[in-house]
Amino acid sequence: MRAAYLQFAPAYLEVDQNLAAVESLLRSVEADLIVLPELFTSGYFFQSKDDLERVAEPIPNGKSVAALRGWADSLGATLVAGLAERDGDHFYNSAVVVRPDGRVDTYRKVHLFYEETILFEAGDLGFRVFEEHTAAGTSYRLGVMVCFE
C-alpha cells in the first residue's frame, strides 16, 4: 500500500484558489491513499460565523466533494480531506473519505478545540472504521479523525 499526505497553506476563504492549488499538487502524487489537510478548502482560523457560512458546503453535494470525486477517479486513489460542512443550519468541521468509484463517507470532528466550539457543533456520526482497497485490490481498514482528536 502506498499512502501520501499533501500539505500546503490554504488561502483564507479562497475555495476555488485552494481547489486549484490541490489539483496542481496532486498531479505528481501516486498513492492508494492520499490525505489532505483539515479545512483544506478554506483555511483554519475563521474570523467570524459569517466567514464560515460563506465557505461551508453540503456533503456530498458541494463543489469541493465534486472535485475530490474527480481526483479520486483520475488517480485511482482514496482521498481523505477536511472541509467545513453545512447541514441545514448546522456546521461541522468534517472530513470526507472519497473513493475512486465516487462513494463518499463523512466524519464530523467530535472533540472540538478552543474557539472551534463557538463556530462548529460536535460531530454526531461516531467513530467509524472504513474497509478500503488499494488499486491492486489489497484491503485495509481506515479510521478517520481530525487534528486535536
Buried (B, 14 or more C-beta within 10 A) or exposed (E): EEBBEBEEEBBBBBBEEBBEBBEEBBEEBEBBBBBBBBBBBBBBEBEEEEBBBEBBBEBBEBEBBBBBBEBBBEBEBBBBBBBBBBBEEEBBBBBBBBBBEBEBBBBBBBEBEEEBEEBBBEBEEEEEEBEBBBBEEEEBEBEBEBBEE
